[in-house]
C-alpha cells in the first residue's frame, strides 16, 4: 500500500511513521530507503535522495508495529518515495511505501 503524506518544507525536520499494524503485531530489523518519484523542474533532480533520511529507523516503544524515521532537507518540488521493509513477528518480510512531497512553504 502506498500513502501520500502532507508536504514538508525543505527546512523542516520531521519524523515519518510506517504503520505495519494491518499485517502484524510487531516488526524487527526495519530498513528505509528513498528515491525521487517526481520533480516539477525536470532539470535539477536530487542526486542523492537518500540524504533526506537522518539516522536509523526506530521501532516505536508505544506500538511495536510502527517504524519511525527522521526526514530532513529535500529538494523543493520533489516527491520522494520512501520504502520501509521490516520482518513481521511470523518471519514474513513486509513493505510499507509512502510518497513525501517537499514544497517550500510561503
N, CA, C and O atoms as a Tinker XYZ file with bonds, in Angstrom:
   424  protein
     1  N      0.843000   -1.171000    0.000000    73     2
     2  CA     0.000000    0.000000    0.000000    64     1     3
     3  C      0.888000    1.233000    0.000000    63     2     4     5
     4  O      1.883000    1.283000    0.723000    81     3
     5  N      0.536000    2.223000   -0.802000    73     3     6
     6  CA     1.273000    3.477000   -0.879000    64     5     7
     7  C      0.392000    4.603000   -0.353000    63     6     8     9
     8  O     -0.774000    4.726000   -0.727000    81     7
     9  N      0.971000    5.418000    0.518000    73     7    10
    10  CA     0.268000    6.552000    1.098000    64     9    11
    11  C      1.026000    7.814000    0.763000    63    10    12    13
    12  O      2.255000    7.830000    0.830000    81    11
    13  N      0.315000    8.882000    0.399000    73    11    14
    14  CA     0.940000   10.183000    0.225000    64    13    15
    15  C      0.683000   10.985000    1.492000    63    14    16    17
    16  O     -0.462000   11.143000    1.915000    81    15
    17  N      1.752000   11.488000    2.091000    73    15    18
    18  CA     1.631000   12.246000    3.331000    64    17    19
    19  C      1.674000   13.738000    3.034000    63    18    20    21
    20  O      1.974000   14.151000    1.914000    81    19
    21  N      1.372000   14.543000    4.051000    73    19    22
    22  CA     1.371000   16.003000    3.904000    64    21    23
    23  C      2.766000   16.489000    3.514000    63    22    24    25
    24  O      3.765000   15.923000    3.958000    81    23
    25  N      2.840000   17.528000    2.689000    73    23    26
    26  CA     4.142000   18.051000    2.275000    64    25    27
    27  C      4.947000   18.583000    3.459000    63    26    28    29
    28  O      4.389000   19.048000    4.453000    81    27
    29  N      6.274000   18.504000    3.329000    73    27    30
    30  CA     7.166000   19.135000    4.288000    64    29    31
    31  C      8.000000   20.168000    3.554000    63    30    32    33
    32  O      8.269000   20.032000    2.361000    81    31
    33  N      8.406000   21.201000    4.275000    73    31    34
    34  CA     9.281000   22.230000    3.734000    64    33    35
    35  C     10.728000   21.732000    3.810000    63    34    36    37
    36  O     11.055000   20.966000    4.717000    81    35
    37  N     11.600000   22.141000    2.888000    73    35    38
    38  CA    12.996000   21.692000    2.949000    64    37    39
    39  C     13.714000   22.026000    4.258000    63    38    40    41
    40  O     14.674000   21.342000    4.615000    81    39
    41  N     13.274000   23.056000    4.980000    73    39    42
    42  CA    13.951000   23.405000    6.235000    64    41    43
    43  C     13.444000   22.592000    7.428000    63    42    44    45
    44  O     14.063000   22.612000    8.492000    81    43
    45  N     12.333000   21.883000    7.266000    73    43    46
    46  CA    11.768000   21.117000    8.373000    64    45    47
    47  C     12.497000   19.792000    8.586000    63    46    48    49
    48  O     13.005000   19.173000    7.651000    81    47
    49  N     12.527000   19.388000    9.848000    73    47    50
    50  CA    12.928000   18.032000   10.228000    64    49    51
    51  C     11.678000   17.375000   10.792000    63    50    52    53
    52  O     11.127000   17.841000   11.789000    81    51
    53  N     11.228000   16.297000   10.161000    73    51    54
    54  CA    10.002000   15.624000   10.601000    64    53    55
    55  C     10.280000   14.138000   10.781000    63    54    56    57
    56  O     11.215000   13.588000   10.198000    81    55
    57  N      9.459000   13.510000   11.587000    73    55    58
    58  CA     9.533000   12.064000   11.762000    64    57    59
    59  C      8.345000   11.448000   11.054000    63    58    60    61
    60  O      7.199000   11.811000   11.319000    81    59
    61  N      8.616000   10.515000   10.151000    73    59    62
    62  CA     7.544000    9.818000    9.447000    64    61    63
    63  C      7.295000    8.472000   10.128000    63    62    64    65
    64  O      8.187000    7.890000   10.745000    81    63
    65  N      6.057000    7.999000    9.997000    73    63    66
    66  CA     5.653000    6.753000   10.639000    64    65    67
    67  C      5.214000    5.754000    9.577000    63    66    68    69
    68  O      4.320000    6.036000    8.779000    81    67
    69  N      5.840000    4.596000    9.573000    73    67    70
    70  CA     5.463000    3.492000    8.714000    64    69    71
    71  C      4.643000    2.532000    9.572000    63    70    72    73
    72  O      5.144000    1.990000   10.557000    81    71
    73  N      3.386000    2.324000    9.196000    73    71    74
    74  CA     2.457000    1.542000   10.014000    64    73    75
    75  C      2.283000    0.142000    9.422000    63    74    76    77
    76  O      1.716000   -0.019000    8.341000    81    75
    77  N      2.776000   -0.862000   10.138000    73    75    78
    78  CA     2.649000   -2.257000    9.722000    64    77    79
    79  C      1.526000   -2.976000   10.472000    63    78    80    81
    80  O      1.380000   -4.190000   10.329000    81    79
    81  N      0.734000   -2.258000   11.263000    73    79    82
    82  CA    -0.225000   -2.895000   12.165000    64    81    83
    83  C     -1.363000   -3.627000   11.449000    63    82    84    85
    84  O     -2.016000   -4.475000   12.057000    81    83
    85  N     -1.614000   -3.324000   10.188000    73    83    86
    86  CA    -2.638000   -4.050000    9.439000    64    85    87
    87  C     -2.210000   -5.498000    9.213000    63    86    88    89
    88  O     -3.054000   -6.388000    9.114000    81    87
    89  N     -0.899000   -5.733000    9.132000    73    87    90
    90  CA    -0.392000   -7.065000    8.773000    64    89    91
    91  C      0.228000   -7.835000    9.929000    63    90    92    93
    92  O      0.371000   -9.055000    9.847000    81    91
    93  N      0.603000   -7.141000   11.012000    73    91    94
    94  CA     1.322000   -7.824000   12.089000    64    93    95
    95  C      1.222000   -7.024000   13.387000    63    94    96    97
    96  O      0.874000   -5.844000   13.382000    81    95
    97  N      1.534000   -7.690000   14.490000    73    95    98
    98  CA     1.526000   -7.004000   15.783000    64    97    99
    99  C      2.873000   -6.384000   16.123000    63    98   100   101
   100  O      2.943000   -5.469000   16.943000    81    99
   101  N      3.946000   -6.871000   15.501000    73    99   102
   102  CA     5.270000   -6.302000   15.762000    64   101   103
   103  C      6.199000   -6.599000   14.593000    63   102   104   105
   104  O      5.992000   -7.543000   13.831000    81   103
   105  N      7.236000   -5.760000   14.474000    73   103   106
   106  CA     8.239000   -5.944000   13.421000    64   105   107
   107  C      9.630000   -5.863000   14.027000    63   106   108   109
   108  O      9.819000   -5.332000   15.122000    81   107
   109  N     10.608000   -6.404000   13.287000    73   107   110
   110  CA    12.017000   -6.306000   13.659000    64   109   111
   111  C     12.821000   -5.970000   12.407000    63   110   112   113
   112  O     12.337000   -6.127000   11.286000    81   111
   113  N     14.031000   -5.514000   12.606000    73   111   114
   114  CA    15.007000   -5.259000   11.535000    64   113   115
   115  C     14.479000   -4.353000   10.418000    63   114   116   117
   116  O     14.562000   -4.720000    9.246000    81   115
   117  N     13.937000   -3.175000   10.760000    73   115   118
   118  CA    13.456000   -2.299000    9.686000    64   117   119
   119  C     14.609000   -1.650000    8.924000    63   118   120   121
   120  O     15.665000   -1.367000    9.490000    81   119
   121  N     14.386000   -1.422000    7.630000    73   119   122
   122  CA    15.322000   -0.639000    6.821000    64   121   123
   123  C     14.506000    0.291000    5.938000    63   122   124   125
   124  O     13.433000   -0.075000    5.459000    81   123
   125  N     15.022000    1.497000    5.725000    73   123   126
   126  CA    14.295000    2.515000    4.961000    64   125   127
   127  C     15.196000    3.011000    3.842000    63   126   128   129
   128  O     16.394000    3.215000    4.040000    81   127
   129  N     14.606000    3.205000    2.655000    73   127   130
   130  CA    15.339000    3.778000    1.529000    64   129   131
   131  C     14.487000    4.873000    0.891000    63   130   132   133
   132  O     13.273000    4.923000    1.089000    81   131
   133  N     15.142000    5.754000    0.118000    73   131   134
   134  CA    14.447000    6.875000   -0.516000    64   133   135
   135  C     14.863000    6.997000   -1.971000    63   134   136   137
   136  O     16.027000    6.795000   -2.318000    81   135
   137  N     13.890000    7.333000   -2.821000    73   135   138
   138  CA    14.136000    7.622000   -4.234000    64   137   139
   139  C     13.324000    8.854000   -4.613000    63   138   140   141
   140  O     12.372000    9.207000   -3.917000    81   139
   141  N     13.690000    9.508000   -5.709000    73   139   142
   142  CA    12.882000   10.601000   -6.236000    64   141   143
   143  C     11.835000    9.981000   -7.159000    63   142   144   145
   144  O     12.182000    9.298000   -8.123000    81   143
   145  N     10.565000   10.216000   -6.869000    73   143   146
   146  CA     9.480000    9.684000   -7.687000    64   145   147
   147  C      9.016000   10.685000   -8.741000    63   146   148   149
   148  O      8.533000   10.291000   -9.802000    81   147
   149  N      9.160000   11.978000   -8.454000    73   147   150
   150  CA     8.695000   13.018000   -9.367000    64   149   151
   151  C      9.335000   14.323000   -8.972000    63   150   152   153
   152  O      9.568000   14.575000   -7.789000    81   151
   153  N      9.624000   15.161000   -9.955000    73   151   154
   154  CA    10.020000   16.535000   -9.647000    64   153   155
   155  C      9.498000   17.454000  -10.731000    63   154   156   157
   156  O      9.434000   17.087000  -11.905000    81   155
   157  N      9.125000   18.656000  -10.319000    73   155   158
   158  CA     8.475000   19.593000  -11.229000    64   157   159
   159  C      9.450000   20.269000  -12.163000    63   158   160   161
   160  O      9.060000   20.723000  -13.238000    81   159
   161  N     10.727000   20.347000  -11.771000    73   159   162
   162  CA    11.671000   21.110000  -12.577000    64   161   163
   163  C     12.233000   20.306000  -13.741000    63   162   164   165
   164  O     12.564000   20.866000  -14.786000    81   163
   165  N     12.343000   18.983000  -13.561000    73   163   166
   166  CA    12.888000   18.085000  -14.587000    64   165   167
   167  C     14.337000   18.389000  -14.948000    63   166   168   169
   168  O     14.970000   17.592000  -15.640000    81   167
   169  N     14.879000   19.519000  -14.497000    73   167   170
   170  CA    16.263000   19.841000  -14.824000    64   169   171
   171  C     17.192000   19.633000  -13.637000    63   170   172   173
   172  O     18.370000   19.326000  -13.820000    81   171
   173  N     16.683000   19.793000  -12.435000    73   171   174
   174  CA    17.502000   19.652000  -11.233000    64   173   175
   175  C     16.925000   18.541000  -10.374000    63   174   176   177
   176  O     16.062000   18.786000   -9.531000    81   175
   177  N     17.391000   17.345000  -10.582000    73   175   178
   178  CA    16.907000   16.206000   -9.806000    64   177   179
   179  C     17.879000   15.950000   -8.664000    63   178   180   181
   180  O     19.094000   15.943000   -8.864000    81   179
   181  N     17.347000   15.741000   -7.474000    73   179   182
   182  CA    18.171000   15.460000   -6.299000    64   181   183
   183  C     19.091000   14.277000   -6.612000    63   182   184   185
   184  O     18.604000   13.171000   -6.846000    81   183
   185  N     20.411000   14.490000   -6.620000    73   183   186
   186  CA    21.329000   13.410000   -6.969000    64   185   187
   187  C     21.523000   12.387000   -5.850000    63   186   188   189
   188  O     22.044000   11.297000   -6.085000    81   187
   189  N     21.105000   12.739000   -4.639000    73   187   190
   190  CA    21.296000   11.841000   -3.506000    64   189   191
   191  C     20.035000   11.817000   -2.635000    63   190   192   193
   192  O     20.042000   12.356000   -1.528000    81   191
   193  N     18.964000   11.203000   -3.118000    73   191   194
   194  CA    17.702000   11.232000   -2.365000    64   193   195
   195  C     17.798000   10.571000   -0.993000    63   194   196   197
   196  O     17.024000   10.907000   -0.097000    81   195
   197  N     18.720000    9.651000   -0.814000    73   195   198
   198  CA    18.882000    9.005000    0.485000    64   197   199
   199  C     19.348000    9.950000    1.577000    63   198   200   201
   200  O     19.256000    9.628000    2.762000    81   199
   201  N     19.853000   11.128000    1.181000    73   199   202
   202  CA    20.339000   12.075000    2.186000    64   201   203
   203  C     19.208000   12.693000    2.998000    63   202   204   205
   204  O     19.473000   13.332000    4.017000    81   203
   205  N     17.961000   12.526000    2.580000    73   203   206
   206  CA    16.857000   13.046000    3.389000    64   205   207
   207  C     16.599000   12.171000    4.626000    63   206   208   209
   208  O     15.917000   12.593000    5.560000    81   207
   209  N     17.142000   10.968000    4.622000    73   207   210
   210  CA    16.963000   10.060000    5.762000    64   209   211
   211  C     18.050000   10.334000    6.794000    63   210   212   213
   212  O     19.239000   10.228000    6.493000    81   211
   213  N     17.644000   10.685000    8.009000    73   211   214
   214  CA    18.589000   11.026000    9.064000    64   213   215
   215  C     18.585000    9.934000   10.124000    63   214   216   217
   216  O     17.538000    9.601000   10.680000    81   215
   217  N     19.744000    9.386000   10.395000    73   215   218
   218  CA    19.835000    8.344000   11.422000    64   217   219
   219  C     19.286000    7.018000   10.935000    63   218   220   221
   220  O     19.209000    6.756000    9.735000    81   219
   221  N     18.910000    6.194000   11.887000    73   219   222
   222  CA    18.399000    4.854000   11.589000    64   221   223
   223  C     16.918000    4.760000   11.937000    63   222   224   225
   224  O     16.441000    5.475000   12.818000    81   223
   225  N     16.193000    3.889000   11.253000    73   223   226
   226  CA    14.787000    3.701000   11.619000    64   225   227
   227  C     14.684000    3.088000   13.018000    63   226   228   229
   228  O     15.528000    2.293000   13.432000    81   227
   229  N     13.629000    3.481000   13.728000    73   227   230
   230  CA    13.409000    3.002000   15.089000    64   229   231
   231  C     12.024000    2.383000   15.198000    63   230   232   233
   232  O     11.061000    2.895000   14.627000    81   231
   233  N     11.927000    1.294000   15.922000    73   231   234
   234  CA    10.624000    0.705000   16.218000    64   233   235
   235  C     10.042000    1.477000   17.391000    63   234   236   237
   236  O     10.723000    1.708000   18.390000    81   235
   237  N      8.781000    1.874000   17.268000    73   235   238
   238  CA     8.124000    2.679000   18.294000    64   237   239
   239  C      7.992000    1.909000   19.601000    63   238   240   241
   240  O      7.645000    0.728000   19.602000    81   239
   241  N      8.271000    2.584000   20.714000    73   239   242
   242  CA     8.043000    1.980000   22.028000    64   241   243
   243  C      6.549000    1.826000   22.295000    63   242   244   245
   244  O      6.131000    0.885000   22.969000    81   243
   245  N      5.746000    2.745000   21.770000    73   243   246
   246  CA     4.302000    2.729000   22.016000    64   245   247
   247  C      3.580000    1.648000   21.217000    63   246   248   249
   248  O      2.580000    1.096000   21.677000    81   247
   249  N      4.089000    1.341000   20.009000    73   247   250
   250  CA     3.445000    0.333000   19.163000    64   249   251
   251  C      4.541000   -0.380000   18.367000    63   250   252   253
   252  O      5.127000    0.218000   17.464000    81   251
   253  N      4.828000   -1.646000   18.684000    73   251   254
   254  CA     5.929000   -2.345000   18.013000    64   253   255
   255  C      5.669000   -2.687000   16.546000    63   254   256   257
   256  O      6.515000   -3.305000   15.900000    81   255
   257  N      4.505000   -2.292000   16.011000    73   255   258
   258  CA     4.239000   -2.451000   14.580000    64   257   259
   259  C      4.443000   -1.137000   13.827000    63   258   260   261
   260  O      4.151000   -1.054000   12.634000    81   259
   261  N      4.937000   -0.120000   14.513000    73   259   262
   262  CA     5.220000    1.181000   13.898000    64   261   263
   263  C      6.726000    1.393000   13.825000    63   262   264   265
   264  O      7.447000    1.159000   14.795000    81   263
   265  N      7.189000    1.840000   12.659000    73   263   266
   266  CA     8.592000    2.185000   12.460000    64   265   267
   267  C      8.661000    3.691000   12.223000    63   266   268   269
   268  O      7.918000    4.232000   11.405000    81   267
   269  N      9.549000    4.356000   12.936000    73   267   270
   270  CA     9.726000    5.801000   12.844000    64   269   271
   271  C     11.076000    6.113000   12.204000    63   270   272   273
   272  O     12.071000    5.433000   12.457000    81   271
   273  N     11.092000    7.154000   11.372000    73   271   274
   274  CA    12.359000    7.583000   10.776000    64   273   275
   275  C     12.341000    9.093000   10.595000    63   274   276   277
   276  O     11.351000    9.651000   10.123000    81   275
   277  N     13.439000    9.761000   10.972000    73   275   278
   278  CA    13.537000   11.210000   10.814000    64   277   279
   279  C     13.922000   11.535000    9.375000    63   278   280   281
   280  O     14.779000   10.887000    8.775000    81   279
   281  N     13.250000   12.574000    8.835000    73   279   282
   282  CA    13.496000   13.041000    7.471000    64   281   283
   283  C     13.885000   14.515000    7.542000    63   282   284   285
   284  O     13.222000   15.309000    8.209000    81   283
   285  N     14.965000   14.872000    6.848000    73   283   286
   286  CA    15.470000   16.247000    6.854000    64   285   287
   287  C     15.705000   16.719000    5.418000    63   286   288   289
   288  O     15.930000   15.915000    4.514000    81   287
   289  N     15.650000   18.028000    5.228000    73   287   290
   290  CA    16.013000   18.600000    3.932000    64   289   291
   291  C     15.091000   18.188000    2.808000    63   290   292   293
   292  O     13.867000   18.186000    2.946000    81   291
   293  N     15.705000   17.842000    1.694000    73   291   294
   294  CA    14.960000   17.530000    0.480000    64   293   295
   295  C     14.960000   18.718000   -0.462000    63   294   296   297
   296  O     15.204000   19.854000   -0.055000    81   295
   297  N     14.687000   18.443000   -1.712000    73   295   298
   298  CA    14.659000   19.488000   -2.738000    64   297   299
   299  C     13.232000   19.921000   -2.996000    63   298   300   301
   300  O     12.323000   19.094000   -3.073000    81   299
   301  N     13.040000   21.231000   -3.128000    73   299   302
   302  CA    11.722000   21.780000   -3.431000    64   301   303
   303  C     11.177000   21.176000   -4.721000    63   302   304   305
   304  O     11.930000   20.899000   -5.654000    81   303
   305  N      9.890000   20.978000   -4.764000    73   303   306
   306  CA     9.157000   20.458000   -5.926000    64   305   307
   307  C      9.552000   19.030000   -6.288000    63   306   308   309
   308  O      9.461000   18.631000   -7.449000    81   307
   309  N      9.989000   18.266000   -5.299000    73   307   310
   310  CA    10.294000   16.848000   -5.474000    64   309   311
   311  C      9.326000   16.023000   -4.635000    63   310   312   313
   312  O      8.951000   16.428000   -3.534000    81   311
   313  N      8.928000   14.887000   -5.146000    73   311   314
   314  CA     8.186000   13.893000   -4.376000    64   313   315
   315  C      9.122000   12.709000   -4.162000    63   314   316   317
   316  O      9.622000   12.117000   -5.118000    81   315
   317  N      9.348000   12.378000   -2.912000    73   315   318
   318  CA    10.255000   11.287000   -2.554000    64   317   319
   319  C      9.445000   10.033000   -2.249000    63   318   320   321
   320  O      8.432000   10.086000   -1.552000    81   319
   321  N      9.903000    8.918000   -2.776000    73   319   322
   322  CA     9.315000    7.629000   -2.436000    64   321   323
   323  C     10.121000    7.021000   -1.301000    63   322   324   325
   324  O     11.317000    6.774000   -1.454000    81   323
   325  N      9.485000    6.780000   -0.172000    73   323   326
   326  CA    10.143000    6.184000    0.988000    64   325   327
   327  C      9.634000    4.758000    1.143000    63   326   328   329
   328  O      8.428000    4.523000    1.222000    81   327
   329  N     10.562000    3.810000    1.187000    73   327   330
   330  CA    10.225000    2.385000    1.320000    64   329   331
   331  C     10.777000    1.861000    2.638000    63   330   332   333
   332  O     11.964000    2.006000    2.933000    81   331
   333  N      9.903000    1.254000    3.419000    73   331   334
   334  CA    10.337000    0.639000    4.672000    64   333   335
   335  C     10.041000   -0.852000    4.595000    63   334   336   337
   336  O      8.896000   -1.265000    4.414000    81   335
   337  N     11.083000   -1.645000    4.733000    73   335   338
   338  CA    10.960000   -3.101000    4.775000    64   337   339
   339  C     11.271000   -3.541000    6.200000    63   338   340   341
   340  O     12.256000   -3.106000    6.797000    81   339
   341  N     10.415000   -4.413000    6.738000    73   339   342
   342  CA    10.641000   -4.924000    8.094000    64   341   343
   343  C     10.143000   -6.364000    8.150000    63   342   344   345
   344  O      9.294000   -6.781000    7.362000    81   343
   345  N     10.691000   -7.104000    9.094000    73   343   346
   346  CA    10.289000   -8.504000    9.277000    64   345   347
   347  C      9.163000   -8.581000   10.301000    63   346   348   349
   348  O      9.270000   -8.044000   11.404000    81   347
   349  N      8.087000   -9.253000    9.922000    73   347   350
   350  CA     6.941000   -9.434000   10.819000    64   349   351
   351  C      7.264000  -10.461000   11.890000    63   350   352   353
   352  O      8.251000  -11.191000   11.798000    81   351
   353  N      6.408000  -10.503000   12.916000    73   351   354
   354  CA     6.627000  -11.455000   14.008000    64   353   355
   355  C      6.550000  -12.908000   13.554000    63   354   356   357
   356  O      7.044000  -13.799000   14.245000    81   355
   357  N      5.931000  -13.160000   12.389000    73   355   358
   358  CA     5.862000  -14.537000   11.864000    64   357   359
   359  C      6.981000  -14.849000   10.871000    63   358   360   361
   360  O      7.019000  -15.942000   10.306000    81   359
   361  N      7.904000  -13.883000   10.650000    73   359   362
   362  CA     9.025000  -14.099000    9.749000    64   361   363
   363  C      8.839000  -13.567000    8.346000    63   362   364   365
   364  O      9.793000  -13.559000    7.569000    81   363
   365  N      7.630000  -13.117000    7.989000    73   363   366
   366  CA     7.395000  -12.554000    6.659000    64   365   367
   367  C      8.086000  -11.197000    6.529000    63   366   368   369
   368  O      8.148000  -10.434000    7.493000    81   367
   369  N      8.605000  -10.898000    5.333000    73   367   370
   370  CA     9.115000   -9.566000    5.043000    64   369   371
   371  C      7.958000   -8.723000    4.537000    63   370   372   373
   372  O      7.246000   -9.121000    3.615000    81   371
   373  N      7.773000   -7.551000    5.144000    73   371   374
   374  CA     6.667000   -6.662000    4.799000    64   373   375
   375  C      7.213000   -5.339000    4.273000    63   374   376   377
   376  O      8.333000   -4.944000    4.596000    81   375
   377  N      6.408000   -4.660000    3.461000    73   375   378
   378  CA     6.796000   -3.392000    2.860000    64   377   379
   379  C      5.686000   -2.370000    3.062000    63   378   380   381
   380  O      4.510000   -2.661000    2.844000    81   379
   381  N      6.074000   -1.166000    3.482000    73   379   382
   382  CA     5.172000   -0.015000    3.506000    64   381   383
   383  C      5.855000    1.087000    2.703000    63   382   384   385
   384  O      7.035000    1.371000    2.909000    81   383
   385  N      5.109000    1.706000    1.787000    73   383   386
   386  CA     5.651000    2.748000    0.911000    64   385   387
   387  C      4.873000    4.039000    1.146000    63   386   388   389
   388  O      3.649000    4.028000    1.277000    81   387
   389  N      5.607000    5.155000    1.197000    73   387   390
   390  CA     4.922000    6.446000    1.276000    64   389   391
   391  C      5.561000    7.419000    0.302000    63   390   392   393
   392  O      6.748000    7.327000   -0.009000    81   391
   393  N      4.750000    8.349000   -0.171000    73   391   394
   394  CA     5.219000    9.446000   -1.012000    64   393   395
   395  C      5.258000   10.684000   -0.131000    63   394   396   397
   396  O      4.258000   11.059000    0.482000    81   395
   397  N      6.429000   11.316000   -0.076000    73   395   398
   398  CA     6.615000   12.521000    0.731000    64   397   399
   399  C      6.923000   13.700000   -0.197000    63   398   400   401
   400  O      8.037000   13.809000   -0.709000    81   399
   401  N      5.939000   14.585000   -0.415000    73   399   402
   402  CA     6.202000   15.781000   -1.214000    64   401   403
   403  C      7.014000   16.797000   -0.414000    63   402   404   405
   404  O      6.781000   16.983000    0.780000    81   403
   405  N      7.964000   17.450000   -1.075000    73   403   406
   406  CA     8.735000   18.522000   -0.447000    64   405   407
   407  C      8.407000   19.801000   -1.215000    63   406   408   409
   408  O      8.606000   19.892000   -2.426000    81   407
   409  N      7.901000   20.780000   -0.477000    73   407   410
   410  CA     7.494000   22.050000   -1.070000    64   409   411
   411  C      7.934000   23.192000   -0.158000    63   410   412   413
   412  O      7.746000   23.125000    1.057000    81   411
   413  N      8.515000   24.234000   -0.735000    73   411   414
   414  CA     8.842000   25.420000    0.044000    64   413   415
   415  C      7.544000   26.152000    0.360000    63   414   416   417
   416  O      6.792000   26.544000   -0.531000    81   415
   417  N      7.309000   26.323000    1.653000    73   415   418
   418  CA     6.073000   26.976000    2.093000    64   417   419
   419  C      6.242000   28.496000    2.021000    63   418   420   421
   420  O      7.338000   29.017000    2.228000    81   419
   421  N      5.141000   29.203000    1.723000    73   419   422
   422  CA     5.236000   30.668000    1.623000    64   421   423
   423  C      5.535000   31.303000    2.972000    63   422   424
   424  O      5.647000   32.525000    3.068000    81   423
